Amino acid sequence: MKYKFAYLLLISFPFLFSCQSINRSRTQLGIEQSVVYFSFDDGPNSHCDTTARLLDVLGKYRIRALFCLLGENVECNPDLARRIYDEGHSIVNHGYSGKWSGRMKDNDFRTNLVRGEAAISAALGHEMEPKLYRPHGGFYSSEQEKIIYEADYSLVPGSIRIYDGVKTGSEKDKAVRQLIKKVEKKGGGMILLHDGMNSHLQMEKELVKDPTGAFNRSWIPDAVEEIIIALLGKGFILNIPEN
């Protein structure tokens, strides 16, 4: 069943509630001790085959994740969006543009939400079901919260962040150690990382300015594999399907 994992998330996690920030603890999300879930924001990203390589890593260890996709990036990489879906990962609407949700006026927010869904649905060839949403930038207003629920969306928070979106490949080893330490301290939870960085148009411009800067996400797949190996060695359960 295509959306079995997504529905399990909806049933298992009482995290779909009103909030101004996506940051929540493991216990608030209803995630059991020593259980870890991965989520990735701002993809899909074809630069250096980042998202494709990340999918290879997750497939190698039979791990399913949540991919929070930007509509602009989906339109640029529809095949990657389809691959994410076909390989059993849960797709989350992250809005259409790279503009932070909390900085949008309500009408712009509503349009951004709808356009993000339309881009994802067009790439997949069917409507999103279930409808999951994570606000870009991690914050949103109470009025935007109403818009989210009126559109029949459920919110997807996170509990373990190292703000990797501002880190570069030269900081990979430090980032890996930092994330593992946080997972151990919190006893598990929902990891939030970035396989992309804002819209592909902005990313392309920034990469011209600084090819090794924070918009180069090519280090993420290798970092994720190191994190997976370390956490498995420490006895964490990384959402490994039974079959």
N, C-alpha and C positions, 0 to 999 in steps of 0.2 A: 504494500500500500504506500503510495507516494508520500502521503502526509502523516504517516503513522508516528514518526518521531516528533513532528510539530504538535500533534494532538496530545502526545504523552506529556510534552512540555506544558500545554495548557491545563491538563488534568493534574499534573504533579506539582506545579509551582503556583502557590498563591501570591505571585508577584505582580499580577495584573491589576494594579490598583492605582489610585490617584497619587501623583507626586510631582514636585517641581523639578526634581533632579533624578536622573536615572540611577544614581549611586545608592545601592542598598547592600546590607550585610547578607551573608550566606543564610543566616537564620530567618531574616526577613523574606528572603526569596524562597524559603522552604526547601533548600538544598541540604541533603543529608551530609553528615560528617564524612570527610575524605572523598567526596564526589566533586568532580570538576567538569565544567562545561566550557567550551570555547565559543567565542563570538568574534566576528571580524567585521569592521566597519569600512565604508567608503569604497568598496569594490563595485564591480569587478575591475581588475587592473591588469592590462596586458603588457605593461612596461617590464622588460626583462622576464616575461612570462610569470610574473609574481603570483597571481591568483592560480594559474594552472599548476605551478610548482607546489603551491600550498595545498591544493587539492590532491596532488600526488602524495604528499606527506601524510595527510589525513587518511587517504585511502590505504596507505601502507600499514597504518596502525588501526585501521577499521574504526575510525572515530568520525562521528557526525557532529557538525557544528551549526551555528546560526550565522548566516551571511547577511549583513545589513547593507543593502545595495542602494546606491544613488542612481536615480533614473537616468541622468546624463551619461553615467558610466555604463549603464545597461544598454542604452541605445548605441554606444560606441562598441560594446563587446557583448552582443546578444548570445553568441555561441558559448561564452563563458558562463553567462547567467543560466543558460539551459543545462550546461554541464553540472553546475552546482546543484540544480534541481534533480537532474537525472541520477546523481550519485548519492541522493538521499539526505542532503543537507536541508535545513529549514531556511527559507528566504524571508527576510524582513525588509519592509519598506523603510528606507532611510531618508525619504524625501527625494525630490528631483534634483535640486541644485546643491552646490557646495556651501550655500549660505546657512549660517547657524539658525536653527529654528527660533531660538529666543530673541533673535534680532529682527524677526519678521513681523509685519503687521498681520492682523488676523486673516484678512482676505488673501494676502500673499501666502500665508501659511497653509490655508485651505487649498489654494491652487497648487502649491508645491506638493502637498500630500497626495492630491488626486493625480497630478502629472507623474509622480513617482510610481504610483500603482499602475497607471496606464502603460508606462514604459516597461515595467516588469511583466505585466500581463501580456503585452505584445510580444515580448521576447520568448515567453514560455508557451504562448499559444492558447492560454486559458486564464481565467481570473484567479487571483490569489485566494487561497483557502487553506488554512485559516489566515486572517488578515492580522499580521503582526507589524508593529511599528516601533522604531527607536528614533527619537528626535536627534537631528544632526546638531552636534555641539553639547548634547546631554542635558539641556535645560529648555523649559517651555513655560508659558504662562497658564493661569487657570482658565482663561478663555480658550486658549489653544487646546487645553485638555478636553474641554467640552467638544471641540471640533473633532478631536481624535475619536472620542467615544460615539459621537453622532455618526461618524463614518464607519462604525462597527469595527474599529481597530482595538487590539489589545496591546498594551505597552510592554516593551522588553527592556528591563533595567540591566544593570551589571553590578558586580561586587568587587572585582579585582582589576585595578587599573594601574599601569605604570606610565601612562601618558606617552606611549611610544610614538605617537604622531609627531612629537617634536624631537625625537631622537634620530640619529643617523646610524649608518652601518658600522661606523667606528665604535659605537657604543653598544654593539650587539651583546658582547659577553657580559657587560655590566647589566644590561637590561634583562638578560636571561636570569642572572643571579638574583636580581631584584624581584622579578616576578615569582620565581620559585620560593623565595623567602616569604613573600606575601601570601602565597597559597598555603604554605606551611603554618604561618601565623594565624590565618583565618580558618584553617581546617578544610579548605575547599571553597567552591563557589563558582561564579560565572566570570570567566576571564574575558576582558575586552581588549582586543588588539586591532591594528589597522593594516589590511593588505593593500589598501589604496590610501590616497590622501586628497580629500576634497574632489572637485570635478576634474576629469581628465584634461580639460582645456587649461585649467590653472596649473595642474601638475606638469603639463608639457612646457608651459612658460617658465615655471620655476626650475625645471630640470635643465633648461638651456642656461639659466643663470648660474645654477650650482648643481652639476650632475651627481654629486655625492651628498647632497643635503638631505633634509628630512623628507622631501617629496620622493626620494628614491627609496621605495619599500622593498627592494629586491632581497634584503637581508632577512625579512620576516619568515619565509619558509624554513630556512636553516635554523633560525632561532626557535621556531615552533617545534621542530623535530628535537632539538636539544631539550626543550622544556618537557616534551612528552616523555622522552627517555628518562629524564631525571625524576619526574613525578611518578611514573610507573615503578621506578626503582624504590621509591619511598612509600609505595603501597596505595597510591591514590587511584580511584576509579575514574577513567576518562571517557565516560559515555561510550563504551565499547558495545556494539550491538551483539545480541545473542547469536544471530545467524549471519 
